């Protein structure tokens, strides 16, 4: 169902007020507490065909930082600090680093530059990065040591490839180009900002795991009703882990938010994925 942002805000405030303490505590909590209350999610995923020597590989995932007027640099820094404390083997980022202006990419990259992992830090772009200045966001991230994969792939560890498509919403994604250099025997993780792209990816048959963000989990999830609003290309697979045929999809709730700047029953997240080898 398509609704306007204004109607979404009205439904959100009414819904939060209805379930909040005294009709006031809910909106205060949603605006001032939950957006800052990071959750650490640990998710184990069995990947058929994953080399036994990669069993237990730990991937740190951050998405939707949305550094901007509603998300201060401090929030990005706390998410980075939480992920650093987990010491993952590989770090992956799935888009939307800024909101409103590419100027915010500098402070976002300053925090992301503190990330390091034995097998590197890789990223794709999101729609908000394109809506500001995709080239500037890319250059700023890469200057901080984050390798941005725009329709290309790399092999950070023998037998495991990470591919990234450019933004789907902006019609910049080219799955065939992203996978062109990947051997047929490889285990592939795809970074794609918009999760509903998974239906196209699974039809290709070469990707074992897609990682996405974009939806923020709905940002607000009302009891019984669920999320009043979900974005384009994030309505079919809005949150968490999905099995789609032979492929897995994980959709992060993200770190930041967009207007209206509230979260309710949908905490921001830092994610650690543990890959487990499974028989074909």
Secondary structure, DSSP 8 states (H G I E B T S, - for coil): ----HHHHHHHHHHHHHHHSGGGTHHHHIIIIIGGG--EEEEEEEEEET--GGGTT-EEEEE----BBTTB-HHHHHHHHHHHHTTT-SEEEEES--BSS-GGGHHHHHHHHTT---TT-EEEE--HHHHHH-HHHHHHHHHHTT-EE-SSEEEEEETTEEEEE---TTTT---HHHHHTTS-TTSEEEEEEEEGGGHHHHHHH---SEEEEESSGGGSB-BTTTB-S---TT-SSS-SEEEEETTEEEEE---S---SS---BS---EEEEEEEEEE--
